[in-house]
């Protein structure tokens, strides 16, 4: 049974959410006729090897069912220290975490990610909250110093 990319992403996101984790990103591509899927998951306190193995065991059969493919190669990982946050949707799982931000008109700074929406993020630094649109951000990443 073939399914749209959006439906598949929502389904996998829901399954991983039911496991107490958040889906940070999922990429898929066909290489030499084989579907290769890369899944990045997050949970407060960190993701360990057992978490990755559980996601793999739970999600791979679901992918096979939803895509109608048996030739799936799947990799599951944690976001890693210092991960760049590339897409607006990637900020959500890290609300409450410390991130480093390089604004278009300034220097790097660290702040706690308070919230995120489709148009920007809210940060708290030294007791002050600031709102930034994604257009104002050159690069942001998880703060590995915390």
C-alpha positions, 0 to 999 in steps of 0.5 A: 500500500503506497502512501504520501510522504506527508501521511507517512511522516505523520504516521511515523511521528505518531508511532515514535511519539507513542514511544515517549520520543519526538521525531526530529527528522526523517529522510528517505531516498531510493538507492539502487532500488532499495529504500534507505531511511534515516530517522533522528529521534529525541527525548528528554534526558537523551536517546540511548542505544536501546531507544534506537533499537526499539524505534528500529524494531517498531518503525521498520515493519510500519514503513514496510507496510505503509510503503509496500516495500520490503527492501528497506535499509533503516538507520536510527540515531539521536540528534547528537551534540551540537546538532544544527537545527535546519528546519523550523519543525526541528526546533519543537523537540528541543523546547526547554533546551539550551541552543546557540544562535548566530543572528544575521546581525550579531555574534553567537549567543546561548539561550534557552529555547522557550517556544517555537512556531511556524514563524519563529522562536522565543528565547530566554537569556539572562532572565529576558525573553526575546522573539526571533523570526527564522529570517533573523537566524543565520545558524542555530545548534544545540548547545553542547556546553550545557 
